[in-house]
């Protein structure tokens, strides 16, 4: 009888320490339990999915605008072709600009227009200035040396040339013609403005009374 309890005790003690020892040997599982190891896989996992996600989102976004730009591109091409033929006839004729000015201030307005043209890059030899009334001071000064010297400067074509309406018919065409309607009879303006329009290659600038100018060139100018 005493052996039975001893055996039971032996079985219990055997199971206790053996299980503990077995568990102690096999339980190194709690040692890997440290959170850093399972935490390690999520760290590479975060950049992993994050990298494939943005390219997947960028590609559809980039393809979407490309598809939108496709249909919009042909739309502007159609209108650009239509104004092209309309602008060609206008390009052949010189543009006309009217600068409102009184008869007394027409020369000053013309000189300011010349300064703006030169500042914008126009060559001095591209500009011809015509006065309908009193001569420009430069014209009167150069004519004091004689007409041959005066017209020699015109023929050289390397500087702005000033002339009066009475002599304007002798001047040749230049890209820009500026007319100062600084007085004179209406008949002078009526003959000078069409002449200036014929001499202007690209631009005609008229400084004076807009009503008087439109009366000669037409209200639609």
ABEGO torsion letter per residue (X at the ends): XAAAAAAAAAAAAAAAAAAAAAAAAAAAAAAAABAAAAAAAAAAAAAAAAAAAAAAAAAAAAAAAAAAAAAAAAAAAAAAAAAAAAAAAAAABBBBBBBBBBAAAAAAAAAAAAAAAAAAGBBAAABBBBBABBBBAAAAAAAAAEAAAAAAAAAAGABBBBBBAAAAAABBBBABBBBBBAEEBAAAAAAAAAAAAAABAABBBBBEBAAAAAAAAEAAX
